[in-house]
Amino acid sequence: MSTIAEKKEKVSVPFDYNKYLRPNKLPHIWCPGCGHGIVLKALLRAIDRAGLEKDNICMVSGIGCSSRTPGYVDFNTLHTLHGRAMAFATGVKLAKPELKVIVITGDGDALAIGGNHFIHACRRNIDMTVLVMTNSTYGMTGGQYSPTTPLDAIATTSRYGNIEPPFDACEMARASGATFVARGTAYHTIELERTIHDALVHKGTSIVDVIDACPTYFGRANKYKSATHMMELIEKDGTVNVKQAEKLPPEKLEGKVLRGVLHKVERPEYCEQYENLIMQKAAAKK
């Protein structure tokens, strides 16, 4: 049995991120104050906690700032077309069902041009973990408004304020059939690590919507004082954990976004169903 001193010593040991990174691909392209690096670190800790081997992971992304993530990690990786990450991930999982498939995407990549792929991956319940880094803007291509940009927010394509109501990625995932739906923020990094871990070990389509502020385009256009100011207002003060929410009156929840595991059910996984169908048909021909 470990002593208290031994437990403290284990906790104090710094996590070795380098074993999961490609040093020759650094430095990264993300702006100062961007939360993508925080999310990446939480993901790597979650992968380590889940005991996943690097060679058994395939990370897939589309196009965007967050979608550059696979370039920095030492896994099997695919950097694919805009909006098509979940379609490519579906092909990988069907061809190599033994792999743990992780999709890294942004709110524009996943919910705009990739919206149909998002819906059908959830509907099929393919065993993949999808991180949607939601920063309410197209950060790589000039700061246009995205499917999650709040009403009245300023963007390069909504100079007088956005008039389109935003998507809720978690509501869409749940309605489409995803069996694990959760939300986290770059601010609540330890909580995010636990949430991603739970998504990784779940069998089926796991969606984690990560609120992750963009200080360069969204922040400047909407007059936030700094990246820290954005994180405090949007991620810290603008959200509440689902367990805490159960104890709060409705007036305290007004305008708040829920964090944590929002939906979790068990349902047959697509690739296993596909394999069983092939085996049944092959046996019937004998």
Secondary structure, DSSP 8 states (H G I E B T S, - for coil): ---HHHHHHHHHS---GGGGB-GGG-S----TT-SHHHHHHHHHHHHHHHT--GGGEEEEE-SSSGGGGGGGBSSEEEE--TT-HHHHHHHHHHH-TTSEEEEEEEHHIIIIITHHHHHHHHHHT-SEEEEEEE-SSBTTTT-B--TT--TT--BTTBTT---S----HHHHHHHHT-SEEEEEESSSHHHHHHHHHHHHHSSSEEEEEEE---IIIIIHHTT-S-HHHHIIIIIITTEEEHHHHTTS-HHHHTT-EEEEEEEE-----HHHHHHHHHHHHHHHH-
